[in-house]
Each structure stands twice: as C-alpha cells, then as structure tokens.
C-alpha cells in the first residue's frame, strides 16, 4: 500500500507535543507516513497553541509559512489543529483561508479521513467553538462514566503505534528520539484563574487511568526513554475524579523497570499536601524538582487572580522542600501587570523572589484574554508600565538564578546526557533542570566515552548563568 506522507509541526507546551504524537499514531495506523521534512509531505499539519497573544501569532505565522510552500514540492495542503483551531474554529478558518482545513479536537478520531478529504480537494466543515467544560458533568466523580462519549486528546484509545499486543495502550508515535519524553496524566482544568482561558477550550479536568499511564511509560522506555515528564494543566489535581491521587501514581511509576527519572510539571502550590510532598521527596526515581507557578506573591492580587497563597506560605513550602532535599530544583512563573497591580505589589514580588532563591523563573507580562474574568477587571496597568515591570523582575531573577546555580559549584549532580557532538562535547541536564526551560549542562568527559541517554554522576566545576559546567564521573 502506498502511504501518504504527512509532516507534523508542534507548537506550544509539552501537552501539545503529546497530542501531536497521538495524531502521528492515528495517521500512521491509517495510511499515512510521518516524514521529518515538510518538503516531502503531501500535507503539513500544524498543531497550534492558543494560550497567549505571542503564541497565537507564532501559530498563525507558522501556518502562513507552511502555506507558502504549497506547489514548490510535494506539499499540497496545510491543516491547522490544536488549541488555536479548537478555540476559534470557524472564525480562524474565515480569517486564514491559506489553511486548507481547521480541525477541532472532535475531528481527531477521524483525522486520517479528514486529511484524505482535504487532499481530494474538499474543505471539511469547521466547528463553531463551544465551552468544552459543558461536555462533562460538573461533579468530578461522575466524569469517568461519560468520558467515552467525549473526545479528549490522549484519552480512551486502544493502540500504541508499534506497541505490544496486550494490555491497556494509548495511540501514540514518537516524533523525537531523545531520552526524555512528556507523558500526559490528565487533560483540562477545574480551576478558574482569572487570567486563563484554557479550561474553556480544553474542558473540565479528566484524569487518565493509572494503568494506562503506566503502560505508556513502559512503552516509552522500550523506545529508549529514561525520563518521563508528567504533564497536565494541573498535576496536583490528578485522580480526584477517579478516587486516587498523584502520590499513588508516582508510586506505581517508580516500579517501571528502566524508568530512571520521573519529573512532575505544573504543581499548584496551594494543593501540595504533606503526603504528596513526602512522596516527591522520597520515592525512588522521582527527581527532586518542583514546578510551582506562584504567579505572584501579593495575597490581594492573587485573590483577584482567583488563586491562593502569599509570600510567607510560598517561602514556607520552599523551606520544607529544601530542608529535606537542599539540592532540589524549584522553578516558577510570575505575571506582571495584572489589573490592580501596584508598584508596592511589584516591590513585594521582588523581595519574595530574592528571598526564594529559585533555580528558574519565567517572567510574563499580562495581556487580556477573551472570555476571562481578567479581561473585565479594572484598573488596567498601562502597557509601558507592564514592560518596565517585566524588565525589572526579569533582570532580578536572572541574577538570582545565576547565584543559585553558582551555589552548586563543587557539588555532585546526576546528569542525563542528551547529545554528543562529533568532536566529543556532551550536553545534557541535571536532575534539577526540566527540559528546555531550566538551562543545560556542558559535560567534560576527560576522555571517557559517553553516549546520548547515558545517566551518571558529575561534579560541577563552573556555571554560565543557570547553565552548569561539569566533569563526568560516571
């Protein structure tokens, strides 16, 4: 059978990366061949991000760039999928005629048929956006029984492309070959953060069954993965709709042979209870890494954001982590310029970040998102003021995080090798560094032969900002 070549471009977060690999698995199982070069593809599928303005622009620019290649080689069609396509649907299709189709999440089970129709000259009907929170019951405990009636990317399928013939499996084909891979544990969100539109187009929180997650972790190990990064919109919420919890899942994953590192992303600070903290600090193979999006330190502003906590409670949590594991990596995100933020609040945030001594901090300027409470709040902060505040805090945390990295000089760190150049220079990440966002490690091997996916101890000899320089010990 002649296979139709397709190329996938994944934008945005690691959750989107998993969704792209699900689409790749579906297509590979139904007459398509996933190719690495878009010039070799009959159809290019762009998995878009719809979170903030910059991500939306990047998605549209990528679609337009892909459309420009039509007719130059094999490419005959460009298709938009993902969050931007789901969020705006027919509106995006009308505004972007360069895309031959705009497909929502409900199209994913039939994605191969949709692409064949596009290649035959048809333009599939684009969906009208809707609030996907309405698709599942309000009561979390009632959702599992109805989940099979709703299309939720990454849930409820029965095949891993190229996987074993028995056991619970999920449709997925890896698009990369590195030793680290994201693993989705849940989709959607029940929180109502005033700045975030994600729940409206990703839907209510729905946990994946733990057996399905563990089976996928085993399959990932078989493909060469040594580290899984657990991803969701809110990982601390795992299992509340299914009678279980995140610490139980971590315990199960710790028993997967060959899985050396388990990393958890996006933990709600206010939801980290003692049992979960103990599990993350003591379970074998769960790396001491805490992705804690505080968003701010002002209690008053956090309440306006529909979030919880303050500088004292956050510092207490950081202190409890470091009391048990001083080497733990802790990262956060903060938002500057949310409606009602004052200069005094920014001063408080600066004091908090200096005291917290975090390994990495993402600094973002606020912008209104359609359909969110924040878009309706007043008073607004002027764009020039937001830019100045972002610059101030970004400059501060760049120095703070560099100082934190420098504290590791002379210590031993576990390092996962991710690439080795032809001249023998190796690079990777230490256990306190998440993929792509927390810096890298440059490895001096001292003549020792190392390969990608090797995992061993190294001694830190120098730093460059948040990046480490180490001597390999093996």
N, C-alpha and C positions, 0 to 999 in steps of 0.2 A: 504493500500500500504506500502510495506517495504521501508523505507528510507535508503539511503546510507550515512553512517557517514563521515563527512569531517571536518578537522581541519585547521584553517587559522592562519598563523603567519605573523604579520605585522611589517615590519622594516622601519626605516627612520622617515619621518616627519608626521605631523598630516594629511596632504593631502593624504598620503598613507593609514592612518587609515580610512579615509572616503572611499577610494577606496576599502579597504578590506571589509568594511561593505556593500558596493554596491555588491561586489562579493558574500557575505554571503546572501544578499537578493535575488539575482538571483538564487543561488543554493537552498535556502530554498523554492523558488517558483517552483522548477523543480526537485523534487525527492530526494533532499539531506537534511540531518540533520546536522547542525553545532554543533560540540561537543567541549568541553573545553579541553579534554585530548587527545593529539595526539596519545596515545597508543590505544585509542578507535576508531580511524579514519581509514577508508579504504584508504583514500588519504589525504596527507598533502599538503596544498597549501602555498607556501612561497611568500609573496608579498615583493619583493626585493627593495633595494634602489641602485641607480646608480650614486649618486651625486659626491662623492669624493672617493679616494682610500680606506680610512678606512671603509667607508660604503659598498663599493663593497666587500671588504674582509669579512666583517661581514655577508653579504648576502650569499656569497659562503660557508663560514663556517657553516652557519645555514642550507643550503641545504645539505651539506655533512653530518652533524649531523643527519638530518631527514632521509637521505637515509640509514644510518646505522641501523635505527630501523626497516627497512623493513624485514619481516619474523619473528620478535620477538613477534609480537602480531597481531593486526588487520591490521596494515599498509601494503598496497600492492604497493603503488605508491607515488612518490613525484613530485610535479609540481612547476615550477618557473613561477611567473607572476611579474608584476610591472616594475619599471624603468630600472633595470639592464637587465631584459628579453627583454624589448622593445628596449633598446639602442643597445644591442649586438646580439640579435636574434640567428641566425644560428651559429654564432661564439661561443656564450655561450653554445649552445646545443652540439657542437662538443667538446668543452673543458671540458664539465661537463656531461659525459654520465651517472653519478649517478642520474641525474634528468630524470624522465621518459617523461617529456614534458617541453618545454619552450614556453610559450604563450605570445603574444603581446597584446596591447590594442584592436586591431581589433578582437581578439578572445573573448573579454568579453561578448558580447551579446549571444554567444553560449557556455559559459564556462561549463555549465552542460553537454552538449553533448560532449565537448572535454574531460571532466573528465571520462565520461562513456566509451568513446573510449579507453582512457588510461587503465582503469580497465579491459577492454576486451582484452588487450594485444597489442593495436595499439599505434604507436608513431606519433602523429599529425605532419604534416609538419610545420617546424619552419620558421617564416618570415625572409626575408632579411631586415635588418634595412634601414630606409629611413628618410630623414629630414621631420618631420611632419609639419613643417611650410609651406610646399608646398601644404598641403591638403586644406587650406582655403585661400580665397582671401587676397591679400596684404592690401587692403583698409578695415579697421575695420568695417565700416558701412555696408559692403557687406557680412559679415560673417554669420549673423543670418539666412539669406535666404538659405545658403548652409550647415548650421551646421548639419541638419538632415542626410546629406549624409556622415558624418564623425563620426567615433566612438571616443568620448571624454568621458573618465570616469567621471561619475557624472552628465552627461547632457542628457536630452531628453527622459527620461524614464517615465512610466505612473503608477507606483505602488510603494507604500511604503509597505514593507512586514509587514502584520499585521495592516496596517493603515486604515483610513476611506475610504468609498466607493465613495466619491465625491471630486472634487477639484483637482488642479494640485498637482501631487505627484512624488516622486523620489524613485527608488528602493533602499532600504537600510534596513539592520537588524543590530541592535546594538550588538557589541561583548562584551561590558562592561556594567556596571550598575551604574556608578558614576553619580554625579550631574552635571558634566561638559562634553561637547561633542564638537568636531570640526564640523563646518558647512561650506562646500565648497561654495564659491560665484563665482569662476571663475577658469579656467584652462589655462595653457600655459602662454607665456610671449612674449611681443614685444620688450623688451629691449635687448641690445646686450653687456652685461657686458663681458669684455674680459676674465674673469676667469671662466665663467659659461657655461656649455653645456646643461643645462636644456631645453631651447627653442627648440633645435634640436630634442629631443625625446618626449617632452610634447606638442610641437606645438605652433601655434600662440595664442594670448590672446583671450579667448572667455568667456564672462560673462554669467552667468545663469540668466534667467528671475527672476525679483524680486518676483513675485507671487509664483514661485516655491520655492524660498529660504524661504519666509515667511511661506509657507505651511509646509515645512520641519521643520522649527523652532517650529511650533505649535505641530507637531508630536513628536519632541524631548521632548517638555515639557510634553506631555502625557506619555512619558516613564520615567519621573522622573527628567529630566534635568532642572536645574535652571540657568546654564551658557552656552552660546554658544560662541565658539571661531571662528571667521570668518577667513577662511584660503584660500589662493590662492598664486600664485607665486608673485603677486604684487597687493595688495588690493587697493592701491590708484588709480589703473587703472580701477577699476570696473565701468562698464556702458558706457565707451567711445565708445564701439562698438554697443551700444544699445540705445543711446540717453538719458542716465540717469547718475547718479553718486553715489558715495559711501554715501554721506551725505543723499541723498534721501532714500537709502536702510536702513540706520541706523534709520531714522525717522519711516519707516514702521515697522521695527523690534521692536522699542520701544513700539509699540502698541500691541504686542503679550502678552496676559494675561498669567501670571505665569513665564514669562521670566525675571528673576531678574538682570542678568548680561549679557551684550553684550561686548565682548572683540574682538579687531581687531588686527590681526597679519600681519606682513610684510608690513610696510608702507614705500614707497620710500620718503626719506626726502625732495628731491627736488620737489616732487609733492604735498606736503601738502599746499594747498592754504587756505586763510582766512576762507572761508565758511565751508570747511571740518574741520578745526581746531575748529571753533566755535561749530559745531555740536558735535564733540567728547568731548568737554569740558562742554557742557550744556544739551545734550539730556538725558532724564530720562533713567536709566538703562545701559547707555554706560559707562563702568568703565573708570576712568582716567588712561589709560595705553597706552603707545606708544612704539611699537616695531619698532625701527628706525635703520636699518642696514647701518650705516655710512660707514663701510668697511675700512676707513682710514680718516685722517684729512688733508693730503697733497694735495693741489689743483692739483699740477703737476702729482702726482701719480694717483689721482682719474681720471684725464683726460686719462691717459694711460689705466686705468681700464674701460674706456667708461662710467664713472659715473660723477656726478656733485656735486659741493659744496666744502666747505673748513671749517676750524676750526671756523672762525668767523660766517659764515652763520649757522653752526650747533649750536653754542652756542646761537645765536640769537633765533633759534627755541626753544631750551630748555628753554631759558629765558621767551619766550612768553607763553609756557605751564605752567611753574611754577608760573608765575605772576597771572594766573587765578586759577590754582589748585596746590598749593605748595606740596600737598600730592601725586601728580601723580607719577606713576611708569614709568620709562623710561629705556629701555634696548637697547643694540646694539650688533653688531658683528663687529670684525675687522680682517683683513687679514695681516699677517706679511710675508715679503719675496717676494712680487710680483715683477716680473722683473723690474729692475730700481730703486728699493727702496734703499735709502741710510741711513746711520746711522743718518744723520741730520733729515731725514724724520721720523725716529723712535723716535728721541728726540721730534719732534713736536707732534707726536701722543701721547707720554707720557704726555706732557704738556696739550694737549687738554683733555685727559681722566681725569687728575687730576682736571682740571677746571670744567669739565662737571658734576662730582659727580653723576654718573649714578647708578641706582639700580642693574643692572646686565650687564655684558659684556662677550660675547663669543669670545674667542681668538683662531684663527686658523692659522696654518702655510700653506703657499701657496704650491700647487703642480700642475704641468701641467695636464690639462685635454685634451684628444684627441679632435681635431676638434675646439678648441677655439683659439682666437687670442693670448691669453696669452702664449700658448704653443710655439708660434713662436717668441715671443718678446725676446730681449736681452737688457742688460746683465742679466743673471740669478744670483740669490743670492745663495751662497753655502748652502747646507743643514745644516751644522753645525751652520752657521750664523743665518739661519731661526730658528733653535731650540733655540738658545740663545736669539733671539729677542722675541720669543713666551714666553719663561720663564720670561724674564724681564717684559713684559707687563702683563702677567697673574698674576705675583706677585703684581704688582702695583694695578691692578683693584680689586684683592681680598681684598686689604686693603681699597681702595676707596669705594667699595660697602658695606663692613662691616661698615665703618664710616657712610655711608648714612643710613644704617639700624638703627644704633645706634641713629641717629637723631630722630627716630620715638619713642624712649622710652618716655613714658608719654602721648603719643597721643592716640586717639581712632581710630581704624581701623575696617572696615567692613570685616567679616571673613565668608567664606563658609566652613562648616565642611565637610571633605571628608571621614574620617574614625574614628571610635571609637573602641578602643581595649577592650577586655573583662575586663581589670582592670579599665576601665573608662577613660583612657587617650585619648584625642581627638586631631586630627590633621586636618589641612586644609590649606587654602590660604587666604591671604588678597587681597583686590581688586587690589593692585599694583603688584601682583605676577601672572605671567602666569603659566599654568600647566607644571610641570616637570622641568622647566628651571630657575625659579627665586626664589627658596627657598620655605620653608614651614613655617607654624605657629603651634607651640605647644600650646594647649589650656588648661589652668587650669580652671575647671568649678566651683570650690568652692562648689561642691555638687549638682549643678544644673544638671538636666538630659538633655543631648544633644544627638542628633542622626545625622547620616550621612545625608547630604543635608540641615541641619539647616543653616540659614543665620542670623547673628546678629552682634551686635557691641561688641568690646572687647578693653581693654586698654593694650597697650604694656608695659611690665614690664622689659624685658631683651631681649638680642639678642645673637645669636651664628653665627658669620659671617653674611650671608644675611638672616638667619632664625630668626624668631621672637618668643618670648615667651609672651603669653597674658593671661589676666584674663577675663573670659567670663562675659559679661554684659547682653547679650540677645537682 
